[in-house]
């Protein structure tokens, strides 16, 4: 049975009048009568009682009407679903990001706006290290990644990187540290003799690689006495007096007592968050989401 036959039957069943139903369907009355007869022959049942004065549904016709309406509704829903999916309004969008990304407003505003605009889209959110994020984007196992690439990071040719946020790298000191009482920015060379709480060099963790580079340019290698993998752990150990660290300004929103944040006077003490995606993969949902991020100067495509 064809979908149009369901429409023919529903029109007749609702109008209970062949002429009015034909006018509603914009077809002639004789072809409509033939279509209803063809449906009844195919099913082997009588759906309508016809007299010269009126048309009535049989008990079987009443049940068939319910199912026919549902079939038409489901068909309409299928068409609408396909069209919405093609426009990027349905499906799942996979996002991965490093720890500091949810702490910056450009990310939270974009996610909120996306959810409001497309409430039927499922957001799959995961926190991962920078190196894994770029690999996942390259392999197309995630749609959009957010990372702080190190200076040495080279993006694969199919990966587009768009800088979307930039903040300062700052010295984070225990509250009783002598430099915590100073006014104004601190030159990074003043940290030469300090004990550092950092991730290990070569871990590919974005701004940590930048910290090592900045220290090298100031003529020293940071004395890393404690390695950590989480930002909250790092800040907590600084508060405990284990050492100092250098971290993006965005991490100040993690409220940790007994630490003091101080600006660095070095002009290159800034870190960028970049949005990365695989330009070789077509994805309307991804494109809709990315449109919410105005790239800051220096975007590389």
C-alpha positions in Angstrom: 0.0 0.0 0.0 1.3 3.4 -0.9 1.5 6.4 1.5 -0.9 8.4 -0.7 -3.6 5.7 -0.2 -3.4 6.3 3.5 -3.9 10.0 2.9 -6.9 9.2 0.6 -8.5 7.0 3.2 -8.0 9.5 6.1 -9.5 12.3 4.1 -12.7 10.3 3.3 -12.9 8.9 6.9 -12.7 12.4 8.4 -15.0 14.1 5.9 -17.4 11.1 5.6 -18.2 12.5 2.2 -16.4 11.5 -1.0 -16.9 14.8 -2.8 -15.6 16.9 0.1 -12.7 14.6 0.5 -11.9 14.8 -3.2 -11.9 18.6 -3.0 -9.6 18.5 0.0 -7.2 16.3 -1.8 -7.5 18.2 -5.1 -8.4 15.1 -7.1 -11.6 13.9 -8.8 -14.2 12.1 -6.9 -14.3 9.0 -9.2 -10.5 8.3 -8.9 -10.8 8.7 -5.1 -13.6 6.1 -4.9 -11.5 3.7 -7.0 -8.5 4.2 -4.6 -10.7 3.4 -1.5 -12.0 0.3 -3.3 -8.4 -0.8 -4.1 -7.5 -0.4 -0.4 -10.4 -2.6 0.7 -9.6 -5.2 -2.0 -5.9 -5.3 -0.9 -6.9 -5.7 2.8 -9.8 -8.0 2.2 -12.1 -6.0 4.5 -14.8 -3.4 4.3 -13.7 -0.1 5.8 -16.6 2.2 4.8 -20.3 1.6 4.6 -21.7 3.6 1.7 -25.3 4.6 1.1 -26.9 7.2 -1.1 -27.3 9.5 1.9 -24.1 9.0 3.9 -20.7 7.3 4.4 -19.9 5.6 7.7 -16.8 3.8 9.1 -17.1 0.2 9.9 -15.6 -1.0 13.2 -12.6 -2.2 11.2 -12.5 1.2 9.4 -12.3 2.9 12.8 -9.3 0.9 13.8 -7.6 1.3 10.4 -8.1 5.1 10.7 -6.1 5.3 13.9 -3.3 3.4 12.4 -3.4 5.3 9.1 -3.1 8.6 11.0 -0.1 7.2 12.9 1.5 6.1 9.7 1.1 9.5 8.1 2.5 11.2 11.3 5.5 8.9 11.3 6.2 9.5 7.7 6.0 13.2 8.2 8.3 12.9 11.2 10.8 10.9 9.2 10.9 13.5 6.5 11.3 16.3 9.1 14.0 14.3 10.9 16.0 13.9 7.7 15.7 17.6 6.8 16.7 18.7 10.3 19.6 16.3 10.4 20.8 17.7 7.0 20.6 21.2 8.4 22.6 20.2 11.5 19.7 20.4 13.9 19.8 16.8 15.2 22.4 14.2 16.2 25.4 14.2 18.5 28.2 16.7 18.6 31.4 15.3 20.2 33.6 17.9 22.0 36.9 17.4 23.8 38.8 19.9 25.8 41.6 20.5 28.3 40.8 21.3 31.9 41.0 25.1 31.6 38.6 25.5 28.7 35.3 25.3 30.6 36.6 28.1 32.8 36.6 30.7 30.0 33.5 32.5 29.0 33.9 32.3 25.3 33.4 28.5 25.6 30.6 28.5 28.1 28.6 31.2 26.1 29.0 29.2 22.9 27.9 25.9 24.4 24.9 27.6 26.1 23.9 29.3 22.9 24.2 26.1 20.9 22.1 24.1 23.4 19.4 26.8 23.3 19.4 26.9 19.5 19.5 23.2 19.0 18.0 21.5 22.1 17.6 18.2 20.3 21.3 17.8 19.7 23.2 15.6 22.2 26.5 17.1 23.4 29.1 14.5 24.2 31.7 16.3 26.4 35.1 14.9 27.5 38.3 16.2 29.1 41.5 15.0 27.6 45.2 16.0 27.3 46.2 18.3 24.4 48.0 15.6 22.4 45.1 13.2 22.6 42.7 15.9 21.5 44.6 16.6 18.3 44.9 12.9 17.5 41.2 12.3 18.1 40.3 15.2 15.8 42.7 13.9 13.1 41.1 10.4 13.4 37.6 11.9 13.4 36.6 10.3 16.6 35.6 13.7 17.9 34.1 16.7 16.1 35.7 19.7 17.8 38.6 19.9 20.2 39.9 22.8 22.4 43.5 22.8 23.4 46.5 25.0 24.3 49.1 23.8 21.9 52.7 24.2 22.8 55.0 26.4 20.7 56.5 23.2 19.1 53.1 21.8 18.2 52.7 21.2 14.4 49.1 20.7 13.3 48.5 17.9 10.7 47.6 19.3 7.3 43.9 18.3 7.6 43.4 19.9 11.0 42.3 23.5 11.1 43.3 25.4 14.2 41.4 28.6 15.1 42.5 30.7 18.1 39.4 31.6 20.1 40.8 32.8 23.4 44.0 34.3 24.8 44.9 34.9 28.4 48.0 35.7 30.4 50.3 33.2 32.0 50.7 34.2 35.7 53.0 33.2 38.6 51.1 31.4 41.3 52.7 31.6 44.7 52.0 30.5 48.3 50.5 33.3 50.2 53.6 33.6 52.5 56.1 33.7 49.6 58.3 36.9 49.5 57.3 37.7 45.9 53.6 37.5 46.9 54.1 40.8 48.8 55.7 42.7 45.9 53.8 45.2 43.8 53.6 45.0 40.0 54.5 42.3 37.5 57.3 39.8 38.3 60.0 39.0 35.7 60.3 35.3 35.0 64.0 35.4 35.8 63.1 36.2 39.4 61.8 32.6 39.6 65.1 31.1 38.8 65.8 29.7 42.3 62.2 28.5 42.9 60.9 25.0 43.2 58.2 24.4 40.6 55.0 22.3 40.5 54.5 21.4 36.9 53.8 18.7 34.4 56.9 17.0 33.0 58.5 18.5 30.0 57.7 16.7 26.7 54.2 15.8 27.9 52.7 18.0 25.1 50.5 19.8 27.5 50.3 23.2 25.9 51.3 26.0 28.2 53.6 23.8 30.3 55.8 23.5 27.3 55.6 27.2 26.9 56.7 27.6 30.5 59.8 25.6 29.9 60.6 27.7 26.8 60.1 31.0 28.7 62.4 29.8 31.5 65.0 28.7 29.0 64.9 32.1 27.3 65.5 33.7 30.8 68.6 31.5 31.2 67.4 28.7 33.5 65.6 25.4 33.6 62.8 25.2 36.1 63.5 23.0 39.1 60.5 20.8 39.0 60.2 19.2 42.4 56.7 17.9 42.0 54.9 16.7 38.8 51.1 16.8 38.6 48.5 16.0 36.0 45.5 18.1 37.3 45.2 21.9 37.6 43.4 21.6 40.9 46.1 19.4 42.3 48.8 21.9 41.1 47.1 24.8 42.8 46.5 22.9 46.0 50.2 21.9 46.2 51.2 25.5 45.7 49.0 26.5 48.6 50.6 23.8 50.7 54.0 25.4 50.0 55.4 22.5 47.9 56.5 25.0 45.2 55.3 27.7 42.8 53.8 27.3 39.3 52.9 29.3 36.2 49.4 28.9 35.0 46.8 30.6 32.7 44.8 33.4 34.2 41.6 31.4 33.5 42.5 29.0 36.3 41.9 31.8 38.9 38.3 30.8 38.8 39.3 27.7 40.7 39.1 29.1 44.1 42.1 27.9 46.1 42.9 29.5 49.5 46.4 30.6 50.4 47.7 31.3 46.9 48.5 34.6 45.2 48.5 35.3 41.5 51.0 37.7 40.1 51.5 38.9 36.5 54.7 38.2 34.7 56.4 41.1 33.0 57.6 39.1 30.1 55.9 40.2 26.9 55.3 36.7 25.6 53.7 35.4 28.8 50.4 34.7 27.1 48.6 31.5 26.2 46.1 30.7 23.4 43.2 28.3 23.4 42.6 27.0 19.9 39.6 25.3 18.4 40.6 22.4 16.2 38.6 20.3 13.7 39.2 18.0 10.8 38.5 20.0 7.6 38.4 16.8 5.6 35.2 15.7 7.4 31.9 17.2 6.5 29.7 17.9 9.6 26.8 20.4 9.6 26.5 20.2 13.4 30.1 21.0 13.9 29.9 23.9 11.5 27.0 25.4 13.3 28.8 25.1 16.6 32.0 26.7 15.2 30.1 29.6 13.8 29.6 30.7 17.4 33.3 31.3 17.9 34.7 34.6 16.5 38.4 33.8 15.9 40.9 36.2 17.5 43.7 37.6 15.3 46.1 35.0 14.0 43.6 32.2 13.2 45.3 29.6 11.0 43.3 27.7 8.4 
